[in-house]
Amino acid sequence: MPGEWQTYDIVFHRPIFDGDKAIREATATVFHNGVLVHDHVEIGGGIRWAGQEDEPGYRPHEDKLPLTLQDHCNSVRFRNIWIRKLAD
C-alpha cells in the first residue's frame, strides 16, 4: 500500500562470462512482503531504451559492482538494505 513500508527479499546470482560471452545468465528469486513473486527467473541482460541503437544483452563486467536503486521519479525512501554474499 502507498505510504506503508514494503519488504523485498532478493536472491541474485550474477551472470558468468567466458570472454565476451555470457555462459550463464543472471537469475533472481524475489519475495515481496514474504510472498514469492519470481522464482529463479533468468535476467537476459540490459534493456533497450528509446533511441538506443545497439541490441540489449550482457556486456562482460566485473564480478562485483555497486548496487543501484531506481525510483522512476516517484517519491520513495529506502531503509535497512542488507547485502550478503552467498556461496557460489
PDB file of N, CA, C and O in Angstrom, chain B, residues numbered from 101:
ATOM      1  N   MET B 101       0.845  -1.185   0.000  1.00  0.00           N
ATOM      2  CA  MET B 101       0.000   0.000   0.000  1.00  0.00           C
ATOM      3  C   MET B 101       0.891   1.249   0.000  1.00  0.00           C
ATOM      4  O   MET B 101       1.916   1.276   0.681  1.00  0.00           O
ATOM      5  N   PRO B 102       0.508   2.273  -0.754  1.00  0.00           N
ATOM      6  CA  PRO B 102       1.273   3.515  -0.742  1.00  0.00           C
ATOM      7  C   PRO B 102       1.326   4.091   0.676  1.00  0.00           C
ATOM      8  O   PRO B 102       0.342   4.060   1.415  1.00  0.00           O
ATOM      9  N   GLY B 103       2.482   4.606   1.025  1.00  0.00           N
ATOM     10  CA  GLY B 103       2.654   5.205   2.344  1.00  0.00           C
ATOM     11  C   GLY B 103       3.042   4.213   3.421  1.00  0.00           C
ATOM     12  O   GLY B 103       3.310   4.621   4.551  1.00  0.00           O
ATOM     13  N   GLU B 104       3.083   2.921   3.114  1.00  0.00           N
ATOM     14  CA  GLU B 104       3.487   1.894   4.072  1.00  0.00           C
ATOM     15  C   GLU B 104       4.811   1.278   3.616  1.00  0.00           C
ATOM     16  O   GLU B 104       5.106   1.221   2.422  1.00  0.00           O
ATOM     17  N   TRP B 105       5.596   0.821   4.582  1.00  0.00           N
ATOM     18  CA  TRP B 105       6.856   0.179   4.249  1.00  0.00           C
ATOM     19  C   TRP B 105       6.588  -1.176   3.606  1.00  0.00           C
ATOM     20  O   TRP B 105       5.739  -1.940   4.065  1.00  0.00           O
ATOM     21  N   GLN B 106       7.319  -1.458   2.546  1.00  0.00           N
ATOM     22  CA  GLN B 106       7.254  -2.742   1.856  1.00  0.00           C
ATOM     23  C   GLN B 106       8.579  -3.455   2.067  1.00  0.00           C
ATOM     24  O   GLN B 106       9.602  -2.807   2.291  1.00  0.00           O
ATOM     25  N   THR B 107       8.574  -4.777   1.998  1.00  0.00           N
ATOM     26  CA  THR B 107       9.829  -5.517   2.095  1.00  0.00           C
ATOM     27  C   THR B 107      10.048  -6.325   0.825  1.00  0.00           C
ATOM     28  O   THR B 107       9.113  -6.869   0.239  1.00  0.00           O
ATOM     29  N   TYR B 108      11.293  -6.386   0.423  1.00  0.00           N
ATOM     30  CA  TYR B 108      11.712  -7.218  -0.697  1.00  0.00           C
ATOM     31  C   TYR B 108      12.905  -8.032  -0.241  1.00  0.00           C
ATOM     32  O   TYR B 108      13.866  -7.489   0.303  1.00  0.00           O
ATOM     33  N   ASP B 109      12.844  -9.315  -0.460  1.00  0.00           N
ATOM     34  CA  ASP B 109      13.992 -10.192  -0.262  1.00  0.00           C
ATOM     35  C   ASP B 109      14.356 -10.708  -1.647  1.00  0.00           C
ATOM     36  O   ASP B 109      13.533 -11.313  -2.333  1.00  0.00           O
ATOM     37  N   ILE B 110      15.592 -10.463  -2.046  1.00  0.00           N
ATOM     38  CA  ILE B 110      16.028 -10.805  -3.399  1.00  0.00           C
ATOM     39  C   ILE B 110      17.279 -11.673  -3.310  1.00  0.00           C
ATOM     40  O   ILE B 110      18.257 -11.315  -2.654  1.00  0.00           O
ATOM     41  N   VAL B 111      17.228 -12.817  -3.979  1.00  0.00           N
ATOM     42  CA  VAL B 111      18.400 -13.675  -4.130  1.00  0.00           C
ATOM     43  C   VAL B 111      18.837 -13.530  -5.581  1.00  0.00           C
ATOM     44  O   VAL B 111      18.120 -13.927  -6.500  1.00  0.00           O
ATOM     45  N   PHE B 112      20.023 -12.957  -5.777  1.00  0.00           N
ATOM     46  CA  PHE B 112      20.529 -12.662  -7.117  1.00  0.00           C
ATOM     47  C   PHE B 112      21.806 -13.447  -7.356  1.00  0.00           C
ATOM     48  O   PHE B 112      22.716 -13.439  -6.528  1.00  0.00           O
ATOM     49  N   HIS B 113      21.865 -14.124  -8.496  1.00  0.00           N
ATOM     50  CA  HIS B 113      23.086 -14.807  -8.924  1.00  0.00           C
ATOM     51  C   HIS B 113      23.565 -14.126 -10.196  1.00  0.00           C
ATOM     52  O   HIS B 113      22.833 -14.056 -11.183  1.00  0.00           O
ATOM     53  N   ARG B 114      24.782 -13.632 -10.173  1.00  0.00           N
ATOM     54  CA  ARG B 114      25.358 -12.865 -11.273  1.00  0.00           C
ATOM     55  C   ARG B 114      25.533 -13.729 -12.515  1.00  0.00           C
ATOM     56  O   ARG B 114      25.567 -14.957 -12.424  1.00  0.00           O
ATOM     57  N   PRO B 115      25.645 -13.082 -13.684  1.00  0.00           N
ATOM     58  CA  PRO B 115      25.962 -13.848 -14.890  1.00  0.00           C
ATOM     59  C   PRO B 115      27.425 -14.303 -14.844  1.00  0.00           C
ATOM     60  O   PRO B 115      28.266 -13.676 -14.201  1.00  0.00           O
ATOM     61  N   ILE B 116      27.700 -15.390 -15.530  1.00  0.00           N
ATOM     62  CA  ILE B 116      29.063 -15.901 -15.628  1.00  0.00           C
ATOM     63  C   ILE B 116      29.511 -15.733 -17.077  1.00  0.00           C
ATOM     64  O   ILE B 116      28.771 -16.067 -18.003  1.00  0.00           O
ATOM     65  N   PHE B 117      30.723 -15.215 -17.269  1.00  0.00           N
ATOM     66  CA  PHE B 117      31.249 -14.936 -18.599  1.00  0.00           C
ATOM     67  C   PHE B 117      32.421 -15.842 -18.929  1.00  0.00           C
ATOM     68  O   PHE B 117      33.203 -16.228 -18.060  1.00  0.00           O
ATOM     69  N   ASP B 118      32.520 -16.169 -20.207  1.00  0.00           N
ATOM     70  CA  ASP B 118      33.708 -16.797 -20.774  1.00  0.00           C
ATOM     71  C   ASP B 118      34.148 -15.861 -21.887  1.00  0.00           C
ATOM     72  O   ASP B 118      33.625 -15.916 -23.000  1.00  0.00           O
ATOM     73  N   GLY B 119      35.105 -15.011 -21.583  1.00  0.00           N
ATOM     74  CA  GLY B 119      35.494 -13.968 -22.529  1.00  0.00           C
ATOM     75  C   GLY B 119      34.377 -12.961 -22.662  1.00  0.00           C
ATOM     76  O   GLY B 119      33.931 -12.391 -21.667  1.00  0.00           O
ATOM     77  N   ASP B 120      33.917 -12.734 -23.888  1.00  0.00           N
ATOM     78  CA  ASP B 120      32.849 -11.763 -24.140  1.00  0.00           C
ATOM     79  C   ASP B 120      31.456 -12.378 -24.083  1.00  0.00           C
ATOM     80  O   ASP B 120      30.462 -11.663 -24.211  1.00  0.00           O
ATOM     81  N   LYS B 121      31.371 -13.682 -23.895  1.00  0.00           N
ATOM     82  CA  LYS B 121      30.083 -14.370 -23.964  1.00  0.00           C
ATOM     83  C   LYS B 121      29.586 -14.770 -22.569  1.00  0.00           C
ATOM     84  O   LYS B 121      30.343 -15.282 -21.745  1.00  0.00           O
ATOM     85  N   ALA B 122      28.291 -14.521 -22.329  1.00  0.00           N
ATOM     86  CA  ALA B 122      27.679 -14.973 -21.079  1.00  0.00           C
ATOM     87  C   ALA B 122      27.369 -16.458 -21.225  1.00  0.00           C
ATOM     88  O   ALA B 122      26.592 -16.845 -22.097  1.00  0.00           O
ATOM     89  N   ILE B 123      27.969 -17.293 -20.380  1.00  0.00           N
ATOM     90  CA  ILE B 123      27.705 -18.730 -20.448  1.00  0.00           C
ATOM     91  C   ILE B 123      26.646 -19.148 -19.429  1.00  0.00           C
ATOM     92  O   ILE B 123      26.127 -20.263 -19.486  1.00  0.00           O
ATOM     93  N   ARG B 124      26.334 -18.258 -18.506  1.00  0.00           N
ATOM     94  CA  ARG B 124      25.212 -18.470 -17.587  1.00  0.00           C
ATOM     95  C   ARG B 124      24.582 -17.118 -17.310  1.00  0.00           C
ATOM     96  O   ARG B 124      25.254 -16.190 -16.860  1.00  0.00           O
ATOM     97  N   GLU B 125      23.283 -17.013 -17.581  1.00  0.00           N
ATOM     98  CA  GLU B 125      22.593 -15.746 -17.347  1.00  0.00           C
ATOM     99  C   GLU B 125      22.386 -15.513 -15.858  1.00  0.00           C
ATOM    100  O   GLU B 125      22.386 -16.452 -15.063  1.00  0.00           O
ATOM    101  N   ALA B 126      22.211 -14.256 -15.496  1.00  0.00           N
ATOM    102  CA  ALA B 126      21.894 -13.911 -14.113  1.00  0.00           C
ATOM    103  C   ALA B 126      20.494 -14.436 -13.790  1.00  0.00           C
ATOM    104  O   ALA B 126      19.643 -14.547 -14.672  1.00  0.00           O
ATOM    105  N   THR B 127      20.268 -14.757 -12.520  1.00  0.00           N
ATOM    106  CA  THR B 127      18.941 -15.182 -12.075  1.00  0.00           C
ATOM    107  C   THR B 127      18.562 -14.426 -10.806  1.00  0.00           C
ATOM    108  O   THR B 127      19.423 -13.951 -10.065  1.00  0.00           O
ATOM    109  N   ALA B 128      17.255 -14.324 -10.574  1.00  0.00           N
ATOM    110  CA  ALA B 128      16.762 -13.668  -9.361  1.00  0.00           C
ATOM    111  C   ALA B 128      15.536 -14.417  -8.840  1.00  0.00           C
ATOM    112  O   ALA B 128      14.680 -14.864  -9.603  1.00  0.00           O
ATOM    113  N   THR B 129      15.486 -14.535  -7.532  1.00  0.00           N
ATOM    114  CA  THR B 129      14.300 -15.002  -6.816  1.00  0.00           C
ATOM    115  C   THR B 129      13.876 -13.841  -5.939  1.00  0.00           C
ATOM    116  O   THR B 129      14.698 -13.292  -5.205  1.00  0.00           O
ATOM    117  N   VAL B 130      12.603 -13.453  -5.999  1.00  0.00           N
ATOM    118  CA  VAL B 130      12.131 -12.253  -5.305  1.00  0.00           C
ATOM    119  C   VAL B 130      10.913 -12.586  -4.448  1.00  0.00           C
ATOM    120  O   VAL B 130       9.961 -13.215  -4.909  1.00  0.00           O
ATOM    121  N   PHE B 131      10.967 -12.148  -3.190  1.00  0.00           N
ATOM    122  CA  PHE B 131       9.828 -12.205  -2.276  1.00  0.00           C
ATOM    123  C   PHE B 131       9.400 -10.772  -1.988  1.00  0.00           C
ATOM    124  O   PHE B 131      10.238  -9.940  -1.643  1.00  0.00           O
ATOM    125  N   HIS B 132       8.118 -10.471  -2.122  1.00  0.00           N
ATOM    126  CA  HIS B 132       7.568  -9.159  -1.795  1.00  0.00           C
ATOM    127  C   HIS B 132       6.643  -9.338  -0.597  1.00  0.00           C
ATOM    128  O   HIS B 132       5.638 -10.045  -0.674  1.00  0.00           O
ATOM    129  N   ASN B 133       6.992  -8.694   0.501  1.00  0.00           N
ATOM    130  CA  ASN B 133       6.251  -8.851   1.766  1.00  0.00           C
ATOM    131  C   ASN B 133       6.053 -10.317   2.119  1.00  0.00           C
ATOM    132  O   ASN B 133       4.986 -10.721   2.582  1.00  0.00           O
ATOM    133  N   GLY B 134       7.111 -11.117   1.890  1.00  0.00           N
ATOM    134  CA  GLY B 134       7.087 -12.525   2.261  1.00  0.00           C
ATOM    135  C   GLY B 134       6.425 -13.456   1.255  1.00  0.00           C
ATOM    136  O   GLY B 134       6.372 -14.664   1.484  1.00  0.00           O
ATOM    137  N   VAL B 135       5.918 -12.924   0.147  1.00  0.00           N
ATOM    138  CA  VAL B 135       5.237 -13.727  -0.866  1.00  0.00           C
ATOM    139  C   VAL B 135       6.168 -13.898  -2.064  1.00  0.00           C
ATOM    140  O   VAL B 135       6.685 -12.914  -2.594  1.00  0.00           O
ATOM    141  N   LEU B 136       6.382 -15.137  -2.491  1.00  0.00           N
ATOM    142  CA  LEU B 136       7.223 -15.405  -3.649  1.00  0.00           C
ATOM    143  C   LEU B 136       6.566 -14.839  -4.906  1.00  0.00           C
ATOM    144  O   LEU B 136       5.442 -15.209  -5.243  1.00  0.00           O
ATOM    145  N   VAL B 137       7.272 -13.937  -5.602  1.00  0.00           N
ATOM    146  CA  VAL B 137       6.730 -13.361  -6.834  1.00  0.00           C
ATOM    147  C   VAL B 137       7.558 -13.733  -8.071  1.00  0.00           C
ATOM    148  O   VAL B 137       7.029 -13.718  -9.182  1.00  0.00           O
ATOM    149  N   HIS B 138       8.820 -14.061  -7.906  1.00  0.00           N
ATOM    150  CA  HIS B 138       9.678 -14.531  -9.001  1.00  0.00           C
ATOM    151  C   HIS B 138      10.548 -15.644  -8.442  1.00  0.00           C
ATOM    152  O   HIS B 138      11.199 -15.467  -7.412  1.00  0.00           O
ATOM    153  N   ASP B 139      10.565 -16.792  -9.115  1.00  0.00           N
ATOM    154  CA  ASP B 139      11.315 -17.944  -8.634  1.00  0.00           C
ATOM    155  C   ASP B 139      12.398 -18.325  -9.633  1.00  0.00           C
ATOM    156  O   ASP B 139      12.111 -18.938 -10.662  1.00  0.00           O
ATOM    157  N   HIS B 140      13.616 -17.971  -9.340  1.00  0.00           N
ATOM    158  CA  HIS B 140      14.789 -18.315 -10.152  1.00  0.00           C
ATOM    159  C   HIS B 140      14.583 -17.898 -11.612  1.00  0.00           C
ATOM    160  O   HIS B 140      14.766 -18.703 -12.526  1.00  0.00           O
ATOM    161  N   VAL B 141      14.204 -16.644 -11.820  1.00  0.00           N
ATOM    162  CA  VAL B 141      13.926 -16.100 -13.148  1.00  0.00           C
ATOM    163  C   VAL B 141      15.235 -15.660 -13.792  1.00  0.00           C
ATOM    164  O   VAL B 141      16.038 -14.968 -13.166  1.00  0.00           O
ATOM    165  N   GLU B 142      15.451 -16.061 -15.049  1.00  0.00           N
ATOM    166  CA  GLU B 142      16.635 -15.620 -15.774  1.00  0.00           C
ATOM    167  C   GLU B 142      16.477 -14.166 -16.205  1.00  0.00           C
ATOM    168  O   GLU B 142      15.416 -13.746 -16.665  1.00  0.00           O
ATOM    169  N   ILE B 143      17.560 -13.413 -16.044  1.00  0.00           N
ATOM    170  CA  ILE B 143      17.574 -11.999 -16.427  1.00  0.00           C
ATOM    171  C   ILE B 143      18.454 -11.904 -17.663  1.00  0.00           C
ATOM    172  O   ILE B 143      19.656 -12.158 -17.597  1.00  0.00           O
ATOM    173  N   GLY B 144      17.860 -11.543 -18.774  1.00  0.00           N
ATOM    174  CA  GLY B 144      18.544 -11.611 -20.066  1.00  0.00           C
ATOM    175  C   GLY B 144      19.465 -10.461 -20.401  1.00  0.00           C
ATOM    176  O   GLY B 144      19.750 -10.247 -21.579  1.00  0.00           O
ATOM    177  N   GLY B 145      19.937  -9.723 -19.445  1.00  0.00           N
ATOM    178  CA  GLY B 145      20.856  -8.631 -19.737  1.00  0.00           C
ATOM    179  C   GLY B 145      20.162  -7.291 -19.695  1.00  0.00           C
ATOM    180  O   GLY B 145      19.180  -7.105 -18.977  1.00  0.00           O
ATOM    181  N   GLY B 146      20.684  -6.351 -20.476  1.00  0.00           N
ATOM    182  CA  GLY B 146      20.188  -4.982 -20.458  1.00  0.00           C
ATOM    183  C   GLY B 146      18.818  -4.813 -21.086  1.00  0.00           C
ATOM    184  O   GLY B 146      18.223  -5.767 -21.587  1.00  0.00           O
ATOM    185  N   ILE B 147      18.335  -3.595 -21.049  1.00  0.00           N
ATOM    186  CA  ILE B 147      17.028  -3.238 -21.579  1.00  0.00           C
ATOM    187  C   ILE B 147      17.227  -2.207 -22.678  1.00  0.00           C
ATOM    188  O   ILE B 147      18.070  -1.318 -22.554  1.00  0.00           O
ATOM    189  N   ARG B 148      16.456  -2.320 -23.750  1.00  0.00           N
ATOM    190  CA  ARG B 148      16.547  -1.344 -24.845  1.00  0.00           C
ATOM    191  C   ARG B 148      15.789  -0.087 -24.444  1.00  0.00           C
ATOM    192  O   ARG B 148      14.616  -0.152 -24.075  1.00  0.00           O
ATOM    193  N   TRP B 149      16.461   1.055 -24.518  1.00  0.00           N
ATOM    194  CA  TRP B 149      15.848   2.350 -24.240  1.00  0.00           C
ATOM    195  C   TRP B 149      15.473   3.009 -25.551  1.00  0.00           C
ATOM    196  O   TRP B 149      16.038   2.678 -26.593  1.00  0.00           O
ATOM    197  N   ALA B 150      14.541   3.925 -25.516  1.00  0.00           N
ATOM    198  CA  ALA B 150      14.146   4.676 -26.715  1.00  0.00           C
ATOM    199  C   ALA B 150      15.378   5.341 -27.319  1.00  0.00           C
ATOM    200  O   ALA B 150      16.128   6.024 -26.622  1.00  0.00           O
ATOM    201  N   GLY B 151      15.576   5.140 -28.595  1.00  0.00           N
ATOM    202  CA  GLY B 151      16.703   5.744 -29.284  1.00  0.00           C
ATOM    203  C   GLY B 151      17.997   4.950 -29.201  1.00  0.00           C
ATOM    204  O   GLY B 151      18.993   5.336 -29.813  1.00  0.00           O
ATOM    205  N   GLN B 152      18.004   3.859 -28.466  1.00  0.00           N
ATOM    206  CA  GLN B 152      19.208   3.040 -28.336  1.00  0.00           C
ATOM    207  C   GLN B 152      19.383   2.213 -29.605  1.00  0.00           C
ATOM    208  O   GLN B 152      18.430   1.595 -30.081  1.00  0.00           O
ATOM    209  N   GLU B 153      20.585   2.200 -30.147  1.00  0.00           N
ATOM    210  CA  GLU B 153      20.801   1.501 -31.406  1.00  0.00           C
ATOM    211  C   GLU B 153      21.344   0.091 -31.218  1.00  0.00           C
ATOM    212  O   GLU B 153      21.024  -0.793 -32.013  1.00  0.00           O
ATOM    213  N   ASP B 154      22.150  -0.143 -30.197  1.00  0.00           N
ATOM    214  CA  ASP B 154      22.706  -1.488 -30.047  1.00  0.00           C
ATOM    215  C   ASP B 154      21.702  -2.422 -29.358  1.00  0.00           C
ATOM    216  O   ASP B 154      20.799  -1.977 -28.649  1.00  0.00           O
ATOM    217  N   GLU B 155      21.881  -3.695 -29.581  1.00  0.00           N
ATOM    218  CA  GLU B 155      20.989  -4.697 -29.011  1.00  0.00           C
ATOM    219  C   GLU B 155      21.233  -4.816 -27.509  1.00  0.00           C
ATOM    220  O   GLU B 155      22.377  -4.770 -27.057  1.00  0.00           O
ATOM    221  N   PRO B 156      20.156  -4.969 -26.737  1.00  0.00           N
ATOM    222  CA  PRO B 156      20.355  -5.202 -25.312  1.00  0.00           C
ATOM    223  C   PRO B 156      20.955  -6.584 -25.099  1.00  0.00           C
ATOM    224  O   PRO B 156      20.866  -7.450 -25.970  1.00  0.00           O
ATOM    225  N   GLY B 157      21.541  -6.777 -23.985  1.00  0.00           N
ATOM    226  CA  GLY B 157      22.164  -8.064 -23.667  1.00  0.00           C
ATOM    227  C   GLY B 157      23.267  -7.846 -22.658  1.00  0.00           C
ATOM    228  O   GLY B 157      23.406  -6.765 -22.085  1.00  0.00           O
ATOM    229  N   TYR B 158      24.036  -8.870 -22.453  1.00  0.00           N
ATOM    230  CA  TYR B 158      25.125  -8.779 -21.481  1.00  0.00           C
ATOM    231  C   TYR B 158      26.374  -8.204 -22.119  1.00  0.00           C
ATOM    232  O   TYR B 158      26.694  -8.474 -23.277  1.00  0.00           O
ATOM    233  N   ARG B 159      27.062  -7.411 -21.335  1.00  0.00           N
ATOM    234  CA  ARG B 159      28.411  -6.975 -21.672  1.00  0.00           C
ATOM    235  C   ARG B 159      29.286  -7.468 -20.527  1.00  0.00           C
ATOM    236  O   ARG B 159      28.913  -7.321 -19.363  1.00  0.00           O
ATOM    237  N   PRO B 160      30.437  -8.048 -20.833  1.00  0.00           N
ATOM    238  CA  PRO B 160      31.300  -8.540 -19.754  1.00  0.00           C
ATOM    239  C   PRO B 160      31.584  -7.431 -18.744  1.00  0.00           C
ATOM    240  O   PRO B 160      31.814  -6.279 -19.111  1.00  0.00           O
ATOM    241  N   HIS B 161      31.562  -7.804 -17.470  1.00  0.00           N
ATOM    242  CA  HIS B 161      31.837  -6.841 -16.409  1.00  0.00           C
ATOM    243  C   HIS B 161      32.451  -7.563 -15.223  1.00  0.00           C
ATOM    244  O   HIS B 161      32.537  -8.791 -15.199  1.00  0.00           O
ATOM    245  N   GLU B 162      32.868  -6.798 -14.262  1.00  0.00           N
ATOM    246  CA  GLU B 162      33.489  -7.353 -13.057  1.00  0.00           C
ATOM    247  C   GLU B 162      32.478  -8.199 -12.288  1.00  0.00           C
ATOM    248  O   GLU B 162      31.268  -8.075 -12.477  1.00  0.00           O
ATOM    249  N   ASP B 163      32.999  -9.059 -11.421  1.00  0.00           N
ATOM    250  CA  ASP B 163      32.121  -9.927 -10.624  1.00  0.00           C
ATOM    251  C   ASP B 163      31.294  -9.151  -9.612  1.00  0.00           C
ATOM    252  O   ASP B 163      30.167  -9.542  -9.307  1.00  0.00           O
ATOM    253  N   LYS B 164      31.836  -8.057  -9.085  1.00  0.00           N
ATOM    254  CA  LYS B 164      31.122  -7.256  -8.089  1.00  0.00           C
ATOM    255  C   LYS B 164      31.053  -5.813  -8.571  1.00  0.00           C
ATOM    256  O   LYS B 164      32.057  -5.236  -8.988  1.00  0.00           O
ATOM    257  N   LEU B 165      29.856  -5.241  -8.510  1.00  0.00           N
ATOM    258  CA  LEU B 165      29.645  -3.845  -8.884  1.00  0.00           C
ATOM    259  C   LEU B 165      28.757  -3.193  -7.831  1.00  0.00           C
ATOM    260  O   LEU B 165      28.121  -3.905  -7.055  1.00  0.00           O
ATOM    261  N   PRO B 166      28.692  -1.864  -7.777  1.00  0.00           N
ATOM    262  CA  PRO B 166      27.827  -1.192  -6.802  1.00  0.00           C
ATOM    263  C   PRO B 166      26.347  -1.499  -7.042  1.00  0.00           C
ATOM    264  O   PRO B 166      25.930  -1.760  -8.170  1.00  0.00           O
ATOM    265  N   LEU B 167      25.578  -1.466  -5.983  1.00  0.00           N
ATOM    266  CA  LEU B 167      24.129  -1.627  -6.047  1.00  0.00           C
ATOM    267  C   LEU B 167      23.511  -0.294  -6.468  1.00  0.00           C
ATOM    268  O   LEU B 167      23.863   0.757  -5.931  1.00  0.00           O
ATOM    269  N   THR B 168      22.590  -0.342  -7.429  1.00  0.00           N
ATOM    270  CA  THR B 168      21.900   0.854  -7.892  1.00  0.00           C
ATOM    271  C   THR B 168      20.398   0.652  -7.721  1.00  0.00           C
ATOM    272  O   THR B 168      19.868  -0.389  -8.109  1.00  0.00           O
ATOM    273  N   LEU B 169      19.707   1.633  -7.146  1.00  0.00           N
ATOM    274  CA  LEU B 169      18.263   1.548  -6.933  1.00  0.00           C
ATOM    275  C   LEU B 169      17.561   2.586  -7.794  1.00  0.00           C
ATOM    276  O   LEU B 169      18.063   3.695  -7.970  1.00  0.00           O
ATOM    277  N   GLN B 170      16.391   2.223  -8.333  1.00  0.00           N
ATOM    278  CA  GLN B 170      15.620   3.129  -9.174  1.00  0.00           C
ATOM    279  C   GLN B 170      14.364   3.576  -8.442  1.00  0.00           C
ATOM    280  O   GLN B 170      13.831   2.863  -7.592  1.00  0.00           O
ATOM    281  N   ASP B 171      13.896   4.790  -8.796  1.00  0.00           N
ATOM    282  CA  ASP B 171      12.647   5.266  -8.209  1.00  0.00           C
ATOM    283  C   ASP B 171      11.627   5.692  -9.255  1.00  0.00           C
ATOM    284  O   ASP B 171      10.486   5.985  -8.896  1.00  0.00           O
ATOM    285  N   HIS B 172      11.993   5.739 -10.540  1.00  0.00           N
ATOM    286  CA  HIS B 172      11.091   6.132 -11.632  1.00  0.00           C
ATOM    287  C   HIS B 172      10.375   7.446 -11.339  1.00  0.00           C
ATOM    288  O   HIS B 172       9.201   7.616 -11.669  1.00  0.00           O
ATOM    289  N   CYS B 173      11.104   8.378 -10.709  1.00  0.00           N
ATOM    290  CA  CYS B 173      10.612   9.732 -10.418  1.00  0.00           C
ATOM    291  C   CYS B 173       9.436   9.755  -9.438  1.00  0.00           C
ATOM    292  O   CYS B 173       8.728  10.759  -9.357  1.00  0.00           O
ATOM    293  N   ASN B 174       9.218   8.679  -8.701  1.00  0.00           N
ATOM    294  CA  ASN B 174       8.178   8.656  -7.670  1.00  0.00           C
ATOM    295  C   ASN B 174       8.813   8.926  -6.314  1.00  0.00           C
ATOM    296  O   ASN B 174      10.010   8.709  -6.124  1.00  0.00           O
ATOM    297  N   SER B 175       8.018   9.391  -5.391  1.00  0.00           N
ATOM    298  CA  SER B 175       8.504   9.605  -4.033  1.00  0.00           C
ATOM    299  C   SER B 175       8.743   8.239  -3.396  1.00  0.00           C
ATOM    300  O   SER B 175       7.814   7.446  -3.238  1.00  0.00           O
ATOM    301  N   VAL B 176       9.988   7.975  -3.036  1.00  0.00           N
ATOM    302  CA  VAL B 176      10.327   6.675  -2.468  1.00  0.00           C
ATOM    303  C   VAL B 176      11.481   6.851  -1.483  1.00  0.00           C
ATOM    304  O   VAL B 176      12.340   7.714  -1.660  1.00  0.00           O
ATOM    305  N   ARG B 177      11.484   6.030  -0.459  1.00  0.00           N
ATOM    306  CA  ARG B 177      12.589   6.008   0.501  1.00  0.00           C
ATOM    307  C   ARG B 177      13.015   4.564   0.701  1.00  0.00           C
ATOM    308  O   ARG B 177      12.195   3.648   0.644  1.00  0.00           O
ATOM    309  N   PHE B 178      14.303   4.372   0.936  1.00  0.00           N
ATOM    310  CA  PHE B 178      14.853   3.043   1.178  1.00  0.00           C
ATOM    311  C   PHE B 178      15.445   3.020   2.572  1.00  0.00           C
ATOM    312  O   PHE B 178      15.985   4.019   3.046  1.00  0.00           O
ATOM    313  N   ARG B 179      15.341   1.867   3.230  1.00  0.00           N
ATOM    314  CA  ARG B 179      15.975   1.714   4.541  1.00  0.00           C
ATOM    315  C   ARG B 179      16.321   0.245   4.745  1.00  0.00           C
ATOM    316  O   ARG B 179      15.783  -0.636   4.072  1.00  0.00           O
ATOM    317  N   ASN B 180      17.218   0.001   5.675  1.00  0.00           N
ATOM    318  CA  ASN B 180      17.606  -1.355   6.081  1.00  0.00           C
ATOM    319  C   ASN B 180      17.964  -2.243   4.890  1.00  0.00           C
ATOM    320  O   ASN B 180      17.411  -3.331   4.730  1.00  0.00           O
ATOM    321  N   ILE B 181      18.877  -1.778   4.072  1.00  0.00           N
ATOM    322  CA  ILE B 181      19.332  -2.563   2.926  1.00  0.00           C
ATOM    323  C   ILE B 181      20.527  -3.400   3.373  1.00  0.00           C
ATOM    324  O   ILE B 181      21.541  -2.874   3.833  1.00  0.00           O
ATOM    325  N   TRP B 182      20.383  -4.692   3.228  1.00  0.00           N
ATOM    326  CA  TRP B 182      21.438  -5.622   3.615  1.00  0.00           C
ATOM    327  C   TRP B 182      21.893  -6.374   2.375  1.00  0.00           C
ATOM    328  O   TRP B 182      21.069  -6.811   1.572  1.00  0.00           O
ATOM    329  N   ILE B 183      23.182  -6.523   2.221  1.00  0.00           N
ATOM    330  CA  ILE B 183      23.743  -7.313   1.138  1.00  0.00           C
ATOM    331  C   ILE B 183      24.616  -8.389   1.781  1.00  0.00           C
ATOM    332  O   ILE B 183      25.492  -8.105   2.598  1.00  0.00           O
ATOM    333  N   ARG B 184      24.350  -9.619   1.389  1.00  0.00           N
ATOM    334  CA  ARG B 184      25.107 -10.739   1.952  1.00  0.00           C
ATOM    335  C   ARG B 184      25.561 -11.631   0.805  1.00  0.00           C
ATOM    336  O   ARG B 184      24.762 -12.018  -0.048  1.00  0.00           O
ATOM    337  N   LYS B 185      26.851 -11.954   0.792  1.00  0.00           N
ATOM    338  CA  LYS B 185      27.382 -12.838  -0.255  1.00  0.00           C
ATOM    339  C   LYS B 185      26.933 -14.263   0.032  1.00  0.00           C
ATOM    340  O   LYS B 185      27.042 -14.751   1.156  1.00  0.00           O
ATOM    341  N   LEU B 186      26.425 -14.922  -1.010  1.00  0.00           N
ATOM    342  CA  LEU B 186      26.040 -16.328  -0.921  1.00  0.00           C
ATOM    343  C   LEU B 186      27.157 -17.181  -1.489  1.00  0.00           C
ATOM    344  O   LEU B 186      28.003 -16.681  -2.230  1.00  0.00           O
ATOM    345  N   ALA B 187      27.172 -18.437  -1.159  1.00  0.00           N
ATOM    346  CA  ALA B 187      28.176 -19.346  -1.728  1.00  0.00           C
ATOM    347  C   ALA B 187      27.947 -19.452  -3.232  1.00  0.00           C
ATOM    348  O   ALA B 187      26.804 -19.469  -3.691  1.00  0.00           O
ATOM    349  N   ASP B 188      29.032 -19.523  -3.995  1.00  0.00           N
ATOM    350  CA  ASP B 188      28.903 -19.637  -5.459  1.00  0.00           C
ATOM    351  C   ASP B 188      28.429 -20.996  -5.869  1.00  0.00           C
ATOM    352  O   ASP B 188      28.268 -21.259  -7.061  1.00  0.00           O
TER     353      ASP B 188
END
